Amino acid sequence: MEDLLYWIGLAAVAVNALTGVLDAGRKHMDLVGVVMVGMATALGGGTVRDILLQRPVFWLSDQTYLLAALATTVLVFFAVRRLQLPPRLFLIPDAIGLALFTIVGTQIALDWHAPWLAASLLGMTTGVVGGVLRDVLCNQVPLIFVRGELYALAAWIGALALIGLQALEVSPVIAAWAGMAAVLGIRLAAMAFRITLPTYSARE
């Protein structure tokens, strides 16, 4: 399970870096700006998680994560900067990154003996914070705060699925894959069918 978690974490970093590049590219940022957005997107969620858990920040403990984020950001920048891409294209890798980071964050929180509810919220935080930083740096309202398809809720359900399956003594590896599938499936279904949460509307 430890090896799987490590590779999922690396994949999550790379995928989130890619979404940062695609979103920053729509703002016509230069290489430095794109690198800053890509790195913040890739590393932000895990950093907040580690600070809250009072554990060593993952990319300071293992520089491989930092190199993966930087390499992905630069490679994607030069590969796609001349291409005309659909505006919503980044939402697909964003959903994948959300699923990967949510499960990694939840499992790490469990391994550090966080209570189940706190672990699920830390998993959700790991999944969404990178995207929040990306959107803020790109001068946009973060996806999590706008009236749109299910986002944070999809991450939380996936985190709870992982915790619930492990409580039922399902193999941690199977539970991890099932949790990721839940996050990705809910997010993609919400995007396809425009599934949203009710909004607050005060009467005047």
C-alpha positions as semicolon CSV with decimal commas, in nm:
position;residue;x (nm);y (nm);z (nm)
1;M;0,000;0,000;0,000
2;E;0,286;0,237;0,080
3;D;0,433;0,201;-0,269
4;L;0,093;0,251;-0,432
5;L;0,036;0,564;-0,224
6;Y;0,372;0,703;-0,331
7;W;0,305;0,657;-0,701
8;I;-0,049;0,790;-0,674
9;G;0,097;1,096;-0,503
10;L;0,347;1,152;-0,782
11;A;0,074;1,111;-1,044
12;A;-0,146;1,358;-0,856
13;V;0,134;1,615;-0,850
14;A;0,193;1,579;-1,224
15;V;-0,176;1,593;-1,318
16;N;-0,242;1,896;-1,100
17;A;0,062;2,073;-1,243
18;L;-0,084;2,012;-1,589
19;T;-0,415;2,172;-1,491
20;G;-0,228;2,472;-1,357
21;V;-0,047;2,519;-1,687
22;L;-0,368;2,489;-1,891
23;D;-0,551;2,739;-1,674
24;A;-0,260;2,985;-1,656
25;G;-0,219;2,956;-2,033
26;R;-0,567;3,095;-2,084
27;K;-0,446;3,408;-1,902
28;H;-0,147;3,436;-2,140
29;M;0,109;3,420;-1,858
30;D;0,479;3,392;-1,931
31;L;0,692;3,094;-1,827
32;V;0,760;3,226;-1,477
33;G;0,390;3,289;-1,412
34;V;0,293;2,949;-1,546
35;V;0,555;2,775;-1,332
36;M;0,430;2,954;-1,020
37;V;0,069;2,855;-1,091
38;G;0,161;2,499;-1,184
39;M;0,372;2,446;-0,872
40;A;0,109;2,597;-0,641
41;T;-0,158;2,376;-0,797
42;A;0,054;2,063;-0,769
43;L;0,187;2,113;-0,416
44;G;-0,063;2,335;-0,236
45;G;-0,315;2,080;-0,110
46;G;-0,059;1,839;0,028
47;T;0,129;2,123;0,194
48;V;-0,179;2,241;0,384
49;R;-0,255;1,881;0,485
50;D;0,094;1,825;0,620
51;I;0,094;2,152;0,814
52;L;-0,239;2,063;0,976
53;L;-0,112;1,714;1,063
54;Q;0,218;1,860;1,191
55;R;0,416;1,621;0,972
56;P;0,710;1,702;0,745
57;V;0,588;1,871;0,425
58;F;0,596;1,601;0,160
59;W;0,791;1,786;-0,108
60;L;1,054;1,901;0,141
61;S;1,102;1,545;0,264
62;D;1,120;1,398;-0,086
63;Q;1,239;1,630;-0,362
64;T;1,103;1,390;-0,626
65;Y;0,761;1,552;-0,587
66;L;0,911;1,895;-0,645
67;L;1,098;1,776;-0,955
68;A;0,784;1,605;-1,091
69;A;0,583;1,925;-1,053
70;L;0,851;2,143;-1,211
71;A;0,923;1,905;-1,499
72;T;0,554;1,860;-1,581
73;T;0,491;2,233;-1,571
74;V;0,776;2,318;-1,808
75;L;0,711;2,030;-2,049
76;V;0,339;2,102;-2,077
77;F;0,405;2,474;-2,119
78;F;0,625;2,418;-2,425
79;A;0,407;2,136;-2,562
80;V;0,073;2,319;-2,567
81;R;0,147;2,692;-2,571
82;R;0,087;2,723;-2,946
83;L;-0,227;2,509;-2,950
84;Q;-0,589;2,623;-2,945
85;L;-0,744;2,419;-2,663
86;P;-1,109;2,408;-2,549
87;P;-1,159;2,633;-2,243
88;R;-1,300;2,351;-2,030
89;L;-1,034;2,098;-2,126
90;F;-0,851;2,139;-1,796
91;L;-1,161;2,014;-1,607
92;I;-1,089;1,652;-1,705
93;P;-0,734;1,632;-1,563
94;D;-0,859;1,846;-1,274
95;A;-1,113;1,574;-1,189
96;I;-0,839;1,310;-1,208
97;G;-0,610;1,514;-0,985
98;L;-0,898;1,568;-0,740
99;A;-0,950;1,192;-0,714
100;L;-0,582;1,108;-0,674
101;F;-0,503;1,374;-0,415
102;T;-0,819;1,308;-0,213
103;I;-0,730;0,943;-0,161
104;V;-0,364;1,015;-0,086
105;G;-0,459;1,284;0,164
106;T;-0,716;1,067;0,336
107;Q;-0,483;0,769;0,368
108;I;-0,197;0,982;0,499
109;A;-0,431;1,135;0,759
110;L;-0,542;0,786;0,865
111;D;-0,181;0,671;0,888
112;W;-0,115;0,966;1,120
113;H;-0,403;0,850;1,339
114;A;-0,646;1,129;1,256
115;P;-1,008;1,044;1,353
116;W;-1,217;0,926;1,061
117;L;-1,413;1,250;1,013
118;A;-1,101;1,465;1,034
119;A;-0,922;1,228;0,795
120;S;-1,203;1,258;0,540
121;L;-1,195;1,638;0,559
122;L;-0,816;1,642;0,530
123;G;-0,848;1,422;0,223
124;M;-1,098;1,664;0,072
125;T;-0,869;1,955;0,161
126;T;-0,575;1,785;-0,009
127;G;-0,786;1,743;-0,321
128;V;-0,931;2,093;-0,350
129;V;-0,673;2,340;-0,214
130;G;-0,440;2,317;-0,515
131;G;-0,727;2,411;-0,743
132;V;-0,824;2,699;-0,515
133;L;-0,470;2,838;-0,532
134;R;-0,465;2,795;-0,910
135;D;-0,788;2,986;-0,956
136;V;-0,687;3,265;-0,715
137;L;-0,352;3,311;-0,890
138;C;-0,538;3,319;-1,224
139;N;-0,772;3,587;-1,084
140;Q;-1,080;3,365;-1,098
141;V;-1,342;3,263;-0,845
142;P;-1,233;2,913;-0,731
143;L;-1,440;2,626;-0,869
144;I;-1,524;2,515;-0,516
145;F;-1,699;2,846;-0,443
146;V;-1,902;2,895;-0,760
147;R;-2,241;2,748;-0,836
148;G;-2,128;2,460;-1,050
149;E;-2,111;2,085;-1,074
150;L;-2,027;1,884;-0,761
151;Y;-1,664;1,932;-0,664
152;A;-1,572;1,927;-0,295
153;L;-1,865;1,696;-0,219
154;A;-1,735;1,445;-0,473
155;A;-1,399;1,446;-0,296
156;W;-1,558;1,405;0,046
157;I;-1,773;1,112;-0,066
158;G;-1,466;0,941;-0,210
159;A;-1,273;0,997;0,112
160;L;-1,560;0,853;0,316
161;A;-1,580;0,555;0,079
162;L;-1,212;0,479;0,139
163;I;-1,255;0,503;0,517
164;G;-1,576;0,298;0,517
165;L;-1,431;0,018;0,306
166;Q;-1,124;-0,005;0,527
167;A;-1,348;-0,018;0,833
168;L;-1,518;-0,318;0,669
169;E;-1,170;-0,477;0,638
170;V;-1,156;-0,445;0,261
171;S;-0,800;-0,452;0,126
172;P;-0,647;-0,102;0,151
173;V;-0,544;-0,123;-0,215
174;I;-0,897;-0,209;-0,330
175;A;-1,039;0,059;-0,099
176;A;-0,802;0,316;-0,250
177;W;-0,901;0,234;-0,607
178;A;-1,269;0,233;-0,512
179;G;-1,234;0,571;-0,343
180;M;-1,063;0,720;-0,646
181;A;-1,329;0,575;-0,875
182;A;-1,600;0,728;-0,656
183;V;-1,448;1,077;-0,670
184;L;-1,382;1,065;-1,043
185;G;-1,716;0,905;-1,127
186;I;-1,919;1,156;-0,924
187;R;-1,725;1,454;-1,058
188;L;-1,750;1,345;-1,422
189;A;-2,120;1,257;-1,387
190;A;-2,186;1,595;-1,227
191;M;-2,011;1,768;-1,517
192;A;-2,196;1,562;-1,778
193;F;-2,543;1,600;-1,627
194;R;-2,499;1,942;-1,462
195;I;-2,558;1,806;-1,112
196;T;-2,532;2,089;-0,859
197;L;-2,601;2,154;-0,495
198;P;-2,884;2,388;-0,388
199;T;-2,776;2,745;-0,330
200;Y;-2,869;2,985;-0,053
201;S;-3,119;3,247;-0,163
202;A;-3,230;3,488;0,106
203;R;-3,571;3,645;0,080
204;E;-3,569;4,022;0,085
